[in-house]
Each structure stands twice: as C-alpha cells, then as structure tokens.
Amino acid sequence: MPASAQTAQSTEWPEGVIARYLTIAGATVDIKAIGIDRQTSVGTVTDITITAYCQGCRQKDVSTYLGMDASTFGDDFFASSLGDAARDWAQAHAEKCRAMPRPTA
C-alpha cells in the first residue's frame, strides 16, 4: 500500500464526516450529512443536505432533500437510498481524481 494511502487511513476523520473515499493521488473525498428539523403545519420535518467534497481538487456534489420524515430513517439516513447519489459521485470521483492532497502546515 502506498505511504499516502496508509497515512490517510490511519488519521482520524474530521468531525461530521460519515464516509470517506481515497483518491488515486492520496486525497480524500469526504461525505457529510446535515439534518435540520423545522416545524410545518403538519408537524416536524427534516431538511437533509448531503455533501461529498474532494479535499484535493475541491470539487463537490450536494444533494438536498426537503421535508423528509426523519423518523423513517432513524439516525442513519445516509445508509438509506438518500445516500446513493453522494456515494456514487464520491466513488466515481475518487477513482479518477489526480489532485494531490493539500499540505497541512
């Protein structure tokens, strides 16, 4: 395994990251999901935003789902079909992105 892959896998994930893909150049594509509850005339609904972001080239994919019944998914709505688009984009992007990880200093 390349040293960059070992380093990326052994470090802790940033807060809020729920999935991570390693690019061929050693950067990561991180997926975060945010759910915000809001009140409507019919009760509480959740607006969900799932973002996949490449730490190398800075491209991103954002999916937003408004007015979801979060109780249907529990705490892991990313594991539901809502996460499919972000997972697919992150995987495809990681397979081809050649941008190097940005230095941390």
PALO-658916 format. One record per atom (N, C-alpha, C, CB): residue number from 1; residue in one letter; atom name; x, y, z. Coordinates in steps of 0.1 Angstrom, whole numbers, padded with zeros to 4 digits. Atoms other than C-alpha are relative to their C-alpha. Glycine has a CB too. Layout:
# residues N
{resi = NUM resn = A name = CA u = X v = Y w = Z}
...
//
This chain:
# residues 105
{resi = 1 resn = M name = N u = 0008 v = -0012 w = 0000}
{resi = 1 resn = M name = CA u = 0000 v = 0000 w = 0000}
{resi = 1 resn = M name = C u = 0009 v = 0012 w = 0000}
{resi = 1 resn = M name = CB u = -0010 v = 0000 w = 0012}
{resi = 2 resn = P name = N u = -0008 v = -0012 w = 0000}
{resi = 2 resn = P name = CA u = 0014 v = 0035 w = -0009}
{resi = 2 resn = P name = C u = 0000 v = 0007 w = 0014}
{resi = 2 resn = P name = CB u = -0005 v = 0009 w = -0010}
{resi = 3 resn = A name = N u = -0001 v = -0007 w = -0013}
{resi = 3 resn = A name = CA u = 0025 v = 0056 w = 0021}
{resi = 3 resn = A name = C u = -0011 v = 0010 w = 0002}
{resi = 3 resn = A name = CB u = 0013 v = 0007 w = 0001}
{resi = 4 resn = S name = N u = 0011 v = -0009 w = -0001}
{resi = 4 resn = S name = CA u = -0001 v = 0082 w = 0013}
{resi = 4 resn = S name = C u = -0013 v = -0006 w = 0004}
{resi = 4 resn = S name = CB u = -0002 v = 0008 w = -0013}
{resi = 5 resn = A name = N u = 0012 v = 0008 w = -0004}
{resi = 5 resn = A name = CA u = -0029 v = 0056 w = 0015}
{resi = 5 resn = A name = C u = 0001 v = -0004 w = 0015}
{resi = 5 resn = A name = CB u = -0001 v = -0012 w = -0009}
{resi = 6 resn = Q name = N u = -0001 v = 0004 w = -0014}
{resi = 6 resn = Q name = CA u = -0016 v = 0044 w = 0048}
{resi = 6 resn = Q name = C u = -0002 v = 0012 w = 0009}
{resi = 6 resn = Q name = CB u = 0014 v = -0006 w = 0003}
{resi = 7 resn = T name = N u = 0001 v = -0012 w = -0008}
{resi = 7 resn = T name = CA u = -0014 v = 0079 w = 0062}
{resi = 7 resn = T name = C u = -0015 v = 0004 w = 0000}
{resi = 7 resn = T name = CB u = 0008 v = 0012 w = -0005}
{resi = 8 resn = A name = N u = 0013 v = -0005 w = 0001}
{resi = 8 resn = A name = CA u = -0049 v = 0088 w = 0050}
{resi = 8 resn = A name = C u = -0009 v = -0010 w = 0008}
{resi = 8 resn = A name = CB u = -0005 v = 0000 w = -0014}
{resi = 9 resn = Q name = N u = 0009 v = 0010 w = -0007}
{resi = 9 resn = Q name = CA u = -0064 v = 0056 w = 0065}
{resi = 9 resn = Q name = C u = 0003 v = 0000 w = 0015}
{resi = 9 resn = Q name = CB u = 0002 v = -0014 w = -0005}
{resi = 10 resn = S name = N u = -0003 v = 0001 w = -0014}
{resi = 10 resn = S name = CA u = -0046 v = 0059 w = 0099}
{resi = 10 resn = S name = C u = -0004 v = 0013 w = 0008}
{resi = 10 resn = S name = CB u = 0014 v = -0003 w = 0002}
{resi = 11 resn = T name = N u = 0003 v = -0012 w = -0007}
{resi = 11 resn = T name = CA u = -0056 v = 0095 w = 0107}
{resi = 11 resn = T name = C u = -0015 v = 0000 w = 0003}
{resi = 11 resn = T name = CB u = 0003 v = 0012 w = -0008}
{resi = 12 resn = E name = N u = 0014 v = -0001 w = -0004}
{resi = 12 resn = E name = CA u = -0089 v = 0104 w = 0124}
{resi = 12 resn = E name = C u = -0007 v = 0008 w = -0010}
{resi = 12 resn = E name = CB u = -0001 v = 0006 w = 0014}
{resi = 13 resn = W name = N u = 0008 v = -0008 w = 0009}
{resi = 13 resn = W name = CA u = -0117 v = 0116 w = 0103}
{resi = 13 resn = W name = C u = -0004 v = 0013 w = 0006}
{resi = 13 resn = W name = CB u = -0013 v = -0008 w = -0004}
{resi = 14 resn = P name = N u = 0005 v = -0013 w = -0006}
{resi = 14 resn = P name = CA u = -0128 v = 0152 w = 0107}
{resi = 14 resn = P name = C u = -0014 v = -0001 w = 0005}
{resi = 14 resn = P name = CB u = 0001 v = 0011 w = -0011}
{resi = 15 resn = E name = N u = 0014 v = 0000 w = -0006}
{resi = 15 resn = E name = CA u = -0159 v = 0159 w = 0128}
{resi = 15 resn = E name = C u = -0010 v = 0001 w = -0011}
{resi = 15 resn = E name = CB u = -0001 v = 0011 w = 0010}
{resi = 16 resn = G name = N u = 0012 v = -0001 w = 0009}
{resi = 16 resn = G name = CA u = -0191 v = 0153 w = 0109}
{resi = 16 resn = G name = C u = 0001 v = -0009 w = -0013}
{resi = 16 resn = G name = CB u = -0002 v = 0014 w = -0005}
{resi = 17 resn = V name = N u = -0002 v = 0008 w = 0012}
{resi = 17 resn = V name = CA u = -0176 v = 0131 w = 0081}
{resi = 17 resn = V name = C u = -0006 v = -0014 w = 0003}
{resi = 17 resn = V name = CB u = 0015 v = -0002 w = -0003}
{resi = 18 resn = I name = N u = 0006 v = 0012 w = -0002}
{resi = 18 resn = I name = CA u = -0197 v = 0100 w = 0077}
{resi = 18 resn = I name = C u = 0004 v = -0011 w = -0009}
{resi = 18 resn = I name = CB u = -0015 v = 0001 w = -0001}
{resi = 19 resn = A name = N u = -0005 v = 0010 w = 0009}
{resi = 19 resn = A name = CA u = -0180 v = 0083 w = 0048}
{resi = 19 resn = A name = C u = 0012 v = 0007 w = -0007}
{resi = 19 resn = A name = CB u = -0010 v = -0005 w = -0011}
{resi = 20 resn = R name = N u = -0012 v = -0006 w = 0005}
{resi = 20 resn = R name = CA u = -0146 v = 0088 w = 0032}
{resi = 20 resn = R name = C u = 0005 v = -0010 w = -0011}
{resi = 20 resn = R name = CB u = 0011 v = 0002 w = 0011}
{resi = 21 resn = Y name = N u = -0005 v = 0007 w = 0011}
{resi = 21 resn = Y name = CA u = -0131 v = 0077 w = -0001}
{resi = 21 resn = Y name = C u = 0014 v = 0006 w = -0003}
{resi = 21 resn = Y name = CB u = -0009 v = 0001 w = -0013}
{resi = 22 resn = L name = N u = -0014 v = -0004 w = 0002}
{resi = 22 resn = L name = CA u = -0094 v = 0078 w = -0010}
{resi = 22 resn = L name = C u = 0002 v = 0001 w = -0015}
{resi = 22 resn = L name = CB u = 0010 v = -0010 w = 0006}
{resi = 23 resn = T name = N u = -0003 v = -0001 w = 0014}
{resi = 23 resn = T name = CA u = -0084 v = 0092 w = -0044}
{resi = 23 resn = T name = C u = 0013 v = -0007 w = -0004}
{resi = 23 resn = T name = CB u = 0000 v = 0015 w = -0004}
{resi = 24 resn = I name = N u = -0012 v = 0007 w = 0005}
{resi = 24 resn = I name = CA u = -0057 v = 0077 w = -0066}
{resi = 24 resn = I name = C u = 0012 v = 0008 w = 0003}
{resi = 24 resn = I name = CB u = -0001 v = -0003 w = -0015}
{resi = 25 resn = A name = N u = -0011 v = -0009 w = -0003}
{resi = 25 resn = A name = CA u = -0035 v = 0107 w = -0057}
{resi = 25 resn = A name = C u = 0003 v = 0001 w = 0015}
{resi = 25 resn = A name = CB u = -0001 v = 0013 w = -0006}
{resi = 26 resn = G name = N u = -0002 v = 0000 w = -0015}
{resi = 26 resn = G name = CA u = -0039 v = 0102 w = -0019}
{resi = 26 resn = G name = C u = -0009 v = 0011 w = 0007}
{resi = 26 resn = G name = CB u = 0014 v = 0003 w = 0003}
{resi = 27 resn = A name = N u = 0009 v = -0009 w = -0007}
{resi = 27 resn = A name = CA u = -0065 v = 0130 w = -0012}
{resi = 27 resn = A name = C u = -0012 v = -0008 w = 0004}
{resi = 27 resn = A name = CB u = -0004 v = 0012 w = -0010}
{resi = 28 resn = T name = N u = 0012 v = 0006 w = -0004}
{resi = 28 resn = T name = CA u = -0098 v = 0122 w = 0003}
{resi = 28 resn = T name = C u = -0013 v = 0007 w = -0005}
{resi = 28 resn = T name = CB u = -0001 v = -0002 w = 0015}
{resi = 29 resn = V name = N u = 0013 v = -0006 w = 0004}
{resi = 29 resn = V name = CA u = -0134 v = 0127 w = -0008}
{resi = 29 resn = V name = C u = -0009 v = -0003 w = 0013}
{resi = 29 resn = V name = CB u = -0007 v = -0006 w = -0013}
{resi = 30 resn = D name = N u = 0008 v = 0001 w = -0013}
{resi = 30 resn = D name = CA u = -0154 v = 0133 w = 0025}
{resi = 30 resn = D name = C u = -0015 v = 0002 w = -0003}
{resi = 30 resn = D name = CB u = 0006 v = 0009 w = 0010}
{resi = 31 resn = I name = N u = 0014 v = -0002 w = 0001}
{resi = 31 resn = I name = CA u = -0191 v = 0129 w = 0028}
{resi = 31 resn = I name = C u = -0005 v = 0004 w = 0014}
{resi = 31 resn = I name = CB u = -0008 v = -0012 w = -0005}
{resi = 32 resn = K name = N u = 0006 v = -0005 w = -0012}
{resi = 32 resn = K name = CA u = -0210 v = 0149 w = 0054}
{resi = 32 resn = K name = C u = -0015 v = 0001 w = -0002}
{resi = 32 resn = K name = CB u = 0006 v = 0014 w = 0005}
{resi = 33 resn = A name = N u = 0015 v = -0002 w = 0001}
{resi = 33 resn = A name = CA u = -0248 v = 0150 w = 0061}
{resi = 33 resn = A name = C u = -0004 v = 0008 w = 0012}
{resi = 33 resn = A name = CB u = -0007 v = -0014 w = 0000}
{resi = 34 resn = I name = N u = 0006 v = -0009 w = -0011}
{resi = 34 resn = I name = CA u = -0267 v = 0176 w = 0080}
{resi = 34 resn = I name = C u = -0015 v = -0001 w = -0001}
{resi = 34 resn = I name = CB u = 0005 v = 0015 w = -0002}
{resi = 35 resn = G name = N u = 0015 v = 0000 w = -0001}
{resi = 35 resn = G name = CA u = -0303 v = 0173 w = 0091}
{resi = 35 resn = G name = C u = -0005 v = 0011 w = 0009}
{resi = 35 resn = G name = CB u = -0005 v = -0013 w = 0005}
{resi = 36 resn = I name = N u = 0006 v = -0012 w = -0007}
{resi = 36 resn = I name = CA u = -0322 v = 0204 w = 0102}
{resi = 36 resn = I name = C u = -0015 v = -0002 w = 0002}
{resi = 36 resn = I name = CB u = 0004 v = 0013 w = -0006}
{resi = 37 resn = D name = N u = 0014 v = 0001 w = -0002}
{resi = 37 resn = D name = CA u = -0356 v = 0200 w = 0118}
{resi = 37 resn = D name = C u = -0007 v = 0013 w = -0001}
{resi = 37 resn = D name = CB u = -0003 v = -0006 w = 0014}
{resi = 38 resn = R name = N u = 0008 v = -0012 w = 0001}
{resi = 38 resn = R name = CA u = -0383 v = 0225 w = 0111}
{resi = 38 resn = R name = C u = -0015 v = -0004 w = 0002}
{resi = 38 resn = R name = CB u = 0002 v = 0008 w = -0013}
{resi = 39 resn = Q name = N u = 0014 v = 0003 w = -0003}
{resi = 39 resn = Q name = CA u = -0419 v = 0228 w = 0121}
{resi = 39 resn = Q name = C u = -0009 v = 0005 w = -0012}
{resi = 39 resn = Q name = CB u = -0005 v = 0008 w = 0012}
{resi = 40 resn = T name = N u = 0010 v = -0003 w = 0010}
{resi = 40 resn = T name = CA u = -0447 v = 0228 w = 0095}
{resi = 40 resn = T name = C u = -0014 v = -0001 w = 0005}
{resi = 40 resn = T name = CB u = 0002 v = -0009 w = -0013}
{resi = 41 resn = S name = N u = 0013 v = 0001 w = -0005}
{resi = 41 resn = S name = CA u = -0484 v = 0229 w = 0097}
{resi = 41 resn = S name = C u = -0004 v = -0015 w = 0003}
{resi = 41 resn = S name = CB u = -0010 v = 0005 w = -0011}
{resi = 42 resn = V name = N u = 0003 v = 0014 w = -0003}
{resi = 42 resn = V name = CA u = -0484 v = 0191 w = 0097}
{resi = 42 resn = V name = C u = 0009 v = -0007 w = 0010}
{resi = 42 resn = V name = CB u = 0000 v = -0008 w = -0013}
{resi = 43 resn = G name = N u = -0009 v = 0006 w = -0011}
{resi = 43 resn = G name = CA u = -0456 v = 0186 w = 0123}
{resi = 43 resn = G name = C u = 0014 v = 0003 w = -0004}
{resi = 43 resn = G name = CB u = -0002 v = -0015 w = 0001}
{resi = 44 resn = T name = N u = -0014 v = -0002 w = 0002}
{resi = 44 resn = T name = CA u = -0419 v = 0184 w = 0123}
{resi = 44 resn = T name = C u = 0005 v = -0008 w = -0012}
{resi = 44 resn = T name = CB u = 0008 v = -0005 w = 0013}
{resi = 45 resn = V name = N u = -0006 v = 0006 w = 0012}
{resi = 45 resn = V name = CA u = -0400 v = 0176 w = 0091}
{resi = 45 resn = V name = C u = 0015 v = 0003 w = 0001}
{resi = 45 resn = V name = CB u = -0006 v = 0004 w = -0014}
{resi = 46 resn = T name = N u = -0014 v = -0002 w = 0000}
{resi = 46 resn = T name = CA u = -0363 v = 0174 w = 0084}
{resi = 46 resn = T name = C u = 0005 v = 0003 w = -0014}
{resi = 46 resn = T name = CB u = 0008 v = -0012 w = 0006}
{resi = 47 resn = D name = N u = -0007 v = -0003 w = 0013}
{resi = 47 resn = D name = CA u = -0343 v = 0191 w = 0056}
{resi = 47 resn = D name = C u = 0014 v = -0006 w = 0001}
{resi = 47 resn = D name = CB u = 0000 v = 0015 w = -0002}
{resi = 48 resn = I name = N u = -0013 v = 0008 w = -0001}
{resi = 48 resn = I name = CA u = -0313 v = 0169 w = 0048}
{resi = 48 resn = I name = C u = 0009 v = 0005 w = -0012}
{resi = 48 resn = I name = CB u = -0003 v = -0015 w = -0001}
{resi = 49 resn = T name = N u = -0010 v = -0003 w = 0010}
{resi = 49 resn = T name = CA u = -0282 v = 0180 w = 0029}
{resi = 49 resn = T name = C u = 0012 v = -0009 w = 0001}
{resi = 49 resn = T name = CB u = 0005 v = 0015 w = 0001}
{resi = 50 resn = I name = N u = -0011 v = 0009 w = 0001}
{resi = 50 resn = I name = CA u = -0256 v = 0155 w = 0019}
{resi = 50 resn = I name = C u = 0011 v = 0006 w = -0010}
{resi = 50 resn = I name = CB u = -0004 v = -0015 w = -0004}
{resi = 51 resn = T name = N u = -0010 v = -0006 w = 0008}
{resi = 51 resn = T name = CA u = -0223 v = 0169 w = 0006}
{resi = 51 resn = T name = C u = 0012 v = -0009 w = -0001}
{resi = 51 resn = T name = CB u = 0004 v = 0013 w = 0006}
{resi = 52 resn = A name = N u = -0012 v = 0007 w = 0003}
{resi = 52 resn = A name = CA u = -0194 v = 0150 w = -0010}
{resi = 52 resn = A name = C u = 0010 v = 0010 w = -0005}
{resi = 52 resn = A name = CB u = -0002 v = -0012 w = -0010}
{resi = 53 resn = Y name = N u = -0009 v = -0010 w = 0003}
{resi = 53 resn = Y name = CA u = -0163 v = 0171 w = -0011}
{resi = 53 resn = Y name = C u = 0014 v = -0006 w = -0002}
{resi = 53 resn = Y name = CB u = 0000 v = 0011 w = 0011}
{resi = 54 resn = C name = N u = -0014 v = 0004 w = 0002}
{resi = 54 resn = C name = CA u = -0128 v = 0164 w = -0026}
{resi = 54 resn = C name = C u = 0009 v = 0009 w = 0006}
{resi = 54 resn = C name = CB u = 0002 v = -0002 w = -0015}
{resi = 55 resn = Q name = N u = -0010 v = -0008 w = -0007}
{resi = 55 resn = Q name = CA u = -0100 v = 0176 w = -0004}
{resi = 55 resn = Q name = C u = 0012 v = 0003 w = -0009}
{resi = 55 resn = Q name = CB u = 0005 v = -0007 w = 0012}
{resi = 56 resn = G name = N u = -0011 v = -0003 w = 0009}
{resi = 56 resn = G name = CA u = -0077 v = 0176 w = -0034}
{resi = 56 resn = G name = C u = -0003 v = 0011 w = -0010}
{resi = 56 resn = G name = CB u = 0004 v = -0013 w = -0008}
{resi = 57 resn = C name = N u = 0004 v = -0009 w = 0011}
{resi = 57 resn = C name = CA u = -0094 v = 0194 w = -0063}
{resi = 57 resn = C name = C u = -0011 v = 0010 w = 0004}
{resi = 57 resn = C name = CB u = -0004 v = -0007 w = -0012}
{resi = 58 resn = R name = N u = 0011 v = -0009 w = -0006}
{resi = 58 resn = R name = CA u = -0122 v = 0210 w = -0042}
{resi = 58 resn = R name = C u = -0013 v = -0001 w = -0007}
{resi = 58 resn = R name = CB u = 0005 v = 0014 w = 0000}
{resi = 59 resn = Q name = N u = 0013 v = 0002 w = 0006}
{resi = 59 resn = Q name = CA u = -0150 v = 0197 w = -0064}
{resi = 59 resn = Q name = C u = -0009 v = -0006 w = 0010}
{resi = 59 resn = Q name = CB u = 0001 v = -0009 w = -0013}
{resi = 60 resn = K name = N u = 0010 v = 0006 w = -0010}
{resi = 60 resn = K name = CA u = -0182 v = 0188 w = -0046}
{resi = 60 resn = K name = C u = -0013 v = -0003 w = -0007}
{resi = 60 resn = K name = CB u = -0002 v = 0010 w = 0011}
{resi = 61 resn = D name = N u = 0014 v = 0004 w = 0005}
{resi = 61 resn = D name = CA u = -0216 v = 0173 w = -0051}
{resi = 61 resn = D name = C u = -0009 v = 0002 w = 0012}
{resi = 61 resn = D name = CB u = 0000 v = -0015 w = -0005}
{resi = 62 resn = V name = N u = 0009 v = -0003 w = -0011}
{resi = 62 resn = V name = CA u = -0245 v = 0185 w = -0030}
{resi = 62 resn = V name = C u = -0014 v = -0005 w = -0003}
{resi = 62 resn = V name = CB u = -0001 v = 0015 w = 0003}
{resi = 63 resn = S name = N u = 0014 v = 0005 w = 0001}
{resi = 63 resn = S name = CA u = -0279 v = 0167 w = -0026}
{resi = 63 resn = S name = C u = -0008 v = 0005 w = 0012}
{resi = 63 resn = S name = CB u = -0001 v = -0015 w = -0001}
{resi = 64 resn = T name = N u = 0008 v = -0006 w = -0010}
{resi = 64 resn = T name = CA u = -0307 v = 0184 w = -0007}
{resi = 64 resn = T name = C u = -0014 v = -0007 w = -0001}
{resi = 64 resn = T name = CB u = -0001 v = 0015 w = -0001}
{resi = 65 resn = Y name = N u = 0013 v = 0007 w = -0001}
{resi = 65 resn = Y name = CA u = -0339 v = 0166 w = 0005}
{resi = 65 resn = Y name = C u = -0008 v = 0008 w = 0010}
{resi = 65 resn = Y name = CB u = 0001 v = -0015 w = 0004}
{resi = 66 resn = L name = N u = 0008 v = -0008 w = -0009}
{resi = 66 resn = L name = CA u = -0366 v = 0189 w = 0019}
{resi = 66 resn = L name = C u = -0012 v = -0007 w = 0005}
{resi = 66 resn = L name = CB u = -0004 v = 0013 w = -0007}
{resi = 67 resn = G name = N u = 0013 v = 0005 w = -0006}
{resi = 67 resn = G name = CA u = -0394 v = 0180 w = 0042}
{resi = 67 resn = G name = C u = -0001 v = -0015 w = 0002}
{resi = 67 resn = G name = CB u = -0011 v = 0004 w = -0008}
{resi = 68 resn = M name = N u = 0000 v = 0015 w = -0002}
{resi = 68 resn = M name = CA u = -0383 v = 0144 w = 0050}
{resi = 68 resn = M name = C u = -0005 v = -0003 w = 0014}
{resi = 68 resn = M name = CB u = 0014 v = -0005 w = -0002}
{resi = 69 resn = D name = N u = 0004 v = 0006 w = -0013}
{resi = 69 resn = D name = CA u = -0398 v = 0123 w = 0078}
{resi = 69 resn = D name = C u = 0012 v = -0007 w = 0005}
{resi = 69 resn = D name = CB u = -0013 v = -0009 w = -0001}
{resi = 70 resn = A name = N u = -0013 v = 0005 w = -0005}
{resi = 70 resn = A name = CA u = -0365 v = 0117 w = 0096}
{resi = 70 resn = A name = C u = -0003 v = -0013 w = 0008}
{resi = 70 resn = A name = CB u = 0007 v = 0010 w = 0008}
{resi = 71 resn = S name = N u = 0003 v = 0012 w = -0008}
{resi = 71 resn = S name = CA u = -0382 v = 0090 w = 0118}
{resi = 71 resn = S name = C u = 0000 v = -0012 w = -0008}
{resi = 71 resn = S name = CB u = -0013 v = 0002 w = 0008}
{resi = 72 resn = T name = N u = -0001 v = 0012 w = 0010}
{resi = 72 resn = T name = CA u = -0383 v = 0068 w = 0087}
{resi = 72 resn = T name = C u = 0014 v = -0006 w = -0001}
{resi = 72 resn = T name = CB u = -0005 v = 0004 w = -0013}
{resi = 73 resn = F name = N u = -0014 v = 0004 w = 0002}
{resi = 73 resn = F name = CA u = -0345 v = 0067 w = 0086}
{resi = 73 resn = F name = C u = 0007 v = -0002 w = 0013}
{resi = 73 resn = F name = CB u = 0007 v = 0010 w = -0008}
{resi = 74 resn = G name = N u = -0007 v = 0001 w = -0012}
{resi = 74 resn = G name = CA u = -0336 v = 0069 w = 0122}
{resi = 74 resn = G name = C u = 0013 v = 0010 w = 0000}
{resi = 74 resn = G name = CB u = 0004 v = -0014 w = 0004}
{resi = 75 resn = D name = N u = -0012 v = -0008 w = 0000}
{resi = 75 resn = D name = CA u = -0301 v = 0083 w = 0129}
{resi = 75 resn = D name = C u = 0009 v = -0002 w = -0012}
{resi = 75 resn = D name = CB u = 0008 v = -0003 w = 0012}
{resi = 76 resn = D name = N u = -0009 v = 0003 w = 0011}
{resi = 76 resn = D name = CA u = -0286 v = 0068 w = 0098}
{resi = 76 resn = D name = C u = -0007 v = 0002 w = -0014}
{resi = 76 resn = D name = CB u = 0006 v = -0014 w = 0001}
{resi = 77 resn = F name = N u = 0006 v = -0002 w = 0013}
{resi = 77 resn = F name = CA u = -0304 v = 0084 w = 0068}
{resi = 77 resn = F name = C u = 0009 v = -0002 w = -0011}
{resi = 77 resn = F name = CB u = -0007 v = 0013 w = 0000}
{resi = 78 resn = F name = N u = -0009 v = 0002 w = 0010}
{resi = 78 resn = F name = CA u = -0272 v = 0082 w = 0049}
{resi = 78 resn = F name = C u = 0000 v = -0014 w = -0006}
{resi = 78 resn = F name = CB u = 0014 v = 0004 w = 0005}
{resi = 79 resn = A name = N u = 0000 v = 0014 w = 0004}
{resi = 79 resn = A name = CA u = -0274 v = 0044 w = 0048}
{resi = 79 resn = A name = C u = -0013 v = -0003 w = -0009}
{resi = 79 resn = A name = CB u = 0000 v = -0009 w = 0012}
{resi = 80 resn = S name = N u = 0012 v = 0002 w = 0008}
{resi = 80 resn = S name = CA u = -0308 v = 0048 w = 0031}
{resi = 80 resn = S name = C u = 0003 v = 0003 w = -0014}
{resi = 80 resn = S name = CB u = -0012 v = 0008 w = 0005}
{resi = 81 resn = S name = N u = -0002 v = -0003 w = 0014}
{resi = 81 resn = S name = CA u = -0313 v = 0054 w = -0006}
{resi = 81 resn = S name = C u = 0004 v = 0015 w = -0002}
{resi = 81 resn = S name = CB u = -0012 v = -0003 w = -0008}
{resi = 82 resn = L name = N u = -0003 v = -0014 w = 0001}
{resi = 82 resn = L name = CA u = -0308 v = 0091 w = 0002}
{resi = 82 resn = L name = C u = 0015 v = 0002 w = -0002}
{resi = 82 resn = L name = CB u = -0004 v = 0008 w = 0012}
{resi = 83 resn = G name = N u = -0014 v = -0001 w = 0001}
{resi = 83 resn = G name = CA u = -0271 v = 0085 w = 0003}
{resi = 83 resn = G name = C u = 0006 v = -0005 w = -0013}
{resi = 83 resn = G name = CB u = 0007 v = -0008 w = 0011}
{resi = 84 resn = D name = N u = -0005 v = 0006 w = 0012}
{resi = 84 resn = D name = CA u = -0269 v = 0068 w = -0031}
{resi = 84 resn = D name = C u = 0008 v = 0010 w = -0009}
{resi = 84 resn = D name = CB u = -0011 v = -0006 w = -0008}
{resi = 85 resn = A name = N u = -0006 v = -0010 w = 0010}
{resi = 85 resn = A name = CA u = -0261 v = 0099 w = -0052}
{resi = 85 resn = A name = C u = 0014 v = 0004 w = 0006}
{resi = 85 resn = A name = CB u = -0009 v = 0012 w = -0001}
{resi = 86 resn = A name = N u = -0013 v = -0005 w = -0006}
{resi = 86 resn = A name = CA u = -0233 v = 0111 w = -0028}
{resi = 86 resn = A name = C u = 0010 v = -0011 w = 0000}
{resi = 86 resn = A name = CB u = -0002 v = 0005 w = 0015}
{resi = 87 resn = R name = N u = -0009 v = 0012 w = 0001}
{resi = 87 resn = R name = CA u = -0218 v = 0076 w = -0026}
{resi = 87 resn = R name = C u = 0005 v = -0002 w = -0014}
{resi = 87 resn = R name = CB u = -0006 v = -0012 w = 0006}
{resi = 88 resn = D name = N u = -0003 v = 0002 w = 0014}
{resi = 88 resn = D name = CA u = -0219 v = 0072 w = -0063}
{resi = 88 resn = D name = C u = 0010 v = 0010 w = -0005}
{resi = 88 resn = D name = CB u = -0012 v = -0001 w = -0009}
{resi = 89 resn = W name = N u = -0009 v = -0011 w = 0005}
{resi = 89 resn = W name = CA u = -0203 v = 0106 w = -0070}
{resi = 89 resn = W name = C u = 0013 v = -0001 w = 0006}
{resi = 89 resn = W name = CB u = -0007 v = 0014 w = 0003}
{resi = 90 resn = A name = N u = -0013 v = 0001 w = -0008}
{resi = 90 resn = A name = CA u = -0176 v = 0102 w = -0043}
{resi = 90 resn = A name = C u = 0008 v = -0012 w = -0006}
{resi = 90 resn = A name = CB u = -0003 v = -0002 w = 0015}
{resi = 91 resn = Q name = N u = -0008 v = 0012 w = 0005}
{resi = 91 resn = Q name = CA u = -0166 v = 0067 w = -0056}
{resi = 91 resn = Q name = C u = 0005 v = 0003 w = -0014}
{resi = 91 resn = Q name = CB u = -0009 v = -0012 w = 0000}
{resi = 92 resn = A name = N u = -0004 v = -0003 w = 0014}
{resi = 92 resn = A name = CA u = -0165 v = 0078 w = -0093}
{resi = 92 resn = A name = C u = 0011 v = 0011 w = 0000}
{resi = 92 resn = A name = CB u = -0012 v = 0004 w = -0008}
{resi = 93 resn = H name = N u = -0010 v = -0011 w = -0001}
{resi = 93 resn = H name = CA u = -0146 v = 0110 w = -0084}
{resi = 93 resn = H name = C u = 0013 v = -0005 w = 0005}
{resi = 93 resn = H name = CB u = -0005 v = 0011 w = 0008}
{resi = 94 resn = A name = N u = -0012 v = 0005 w = -0006}
{resi = 94 resn = A name = CA u = -0121 v = 0092 w = -0062}
{resi = 94 resn = A name = C u = 0008 v = -0009 w = -0010}
{resi = 94 resn = A name = CB u = -0003 v = -0008 w = 0013}
{resi = 95 resn = E name = N u = -0006 v = 0009 w = 0010}
{resi = 95 resn = E name = CA u = -0114 v = 0067 w = -0090}
{resi = 95 resn = E name = C u = 0008 v = 0007 w = -0010}
{resi = 95 resn = E name = CB u = -0010 v = -0009 w = -0006}
{resi = 96 resn = K name = N u = -0007 v = -0007 w = 0011}
{resi = 96 resn = K name = CA u = -0102 v = 0094 w = -0114}
{resi = 96 resn = K name = C u = 0007 v = 0013 w = 0004}
{resi = 96 resn = K name = CB u = -0010 v = 0003 w = -0010}
{resi = 97 resn = C name = N u = -0006 v = -0013 w = -0004}
{resi = 97 resn = C name = CA u = -0091 v = 0125 w = -0094}
{resi = 97 resn = C name = C u = 0015 v = -0002 w = 0003}
{resi = 97 resn = C name = CB u = -0007 v = 0006 w = 0012}
{resi = 98 resn = R name = N u = -0014 v = 0001 w = -0002}
{resi = 98 resn = R name = CA u = -0054 v = 0131 w = -0096}
{resi = 98 resn = R name = C u = 0006 v = 0012 w = 0008}
{resi = 98 resn = R name = CB u = 0007 v = -0001 w = -0014}
{resi = 99 resn = A name = N u = -0004 v = -0011 w = -0007}
{resi = 99 resn = A name = CA u = -0053 v = 0162 w = -0075}
{resi = 99 resn = A name = C u = 0007 v = -0005 w = 0013}
{resi = 99 resn = A name = CB u = -0011 v = 0010 w = 0004}
{resi = 100 resn = M name = N u = -0008 v = 0004 w = -0012}
{resi = 100 resn = M name = CA u = -0027 v = 0159 w = -0047}
{resi = 100 resn = M name = C u = -0007 v = 0006 w = 0013}
{resi = 100 resn = M name = CB u = 0014 v = 0005 w = 0000}
{resi = 101 resn = P name = N u = 0005 v = -0005 w = -0012}
{resi = 101 resn = P name = CA u = -0038 v = 0164 w = -0011}
{resi = 101 resn = P name = C u = 0007 v = 0013 w = 0004}
{resi = 101 resn = P name = CB u = 0001 v = -0010 w = 0012}
{resi = 102 resn = R name = N u = -0006 v = -0013 w = -0004}
{resi = 102 resn = R name = CA u = -0032 v = 0200 w = 0002}
{resi = 102 resn = R name = C u = 0008 v = -0002 w = 0012}
{resi = 102 resn = R name = CB u = -0011 v = 0011 w = 0002}
{resi = 103 resn = P name = N u = -0008 v = 0002 w = -0012}
{resi = 103 resn = P name = CA u = -0004 v = 0203 w = 0027}
{resi = 103 resn = P name = C u = -0007 v = 0006 w = 0012}
{resi = 103 resn = P name = CB u = 0014 v = 0008 w = -0003}
{resi = 104 resn = T name = N u = 0006 v = -0004 w = -0012}
{resi = 104 resn = T name = CA u = -0013 v = 0207 w = 0063}
{resi = 104 resn = T name = C u = 0011 v = 0007 w = 0009}
{resi = 104 resn = T name = CB u = -0006 v = -0012 w = 0008}
{resi = 105 resn = A name = N u = -0010 v = -0007 w = -0008}
{resi = 105 resn = A name = CA u = 0011 v = 0233 w = 0077}
{resi = 105 resn = A name = C u = 0000 v = 0015 w = -0002}
{resi = 105 resn = A name = CB u = 0014 v = -0005 w = -0002}
//
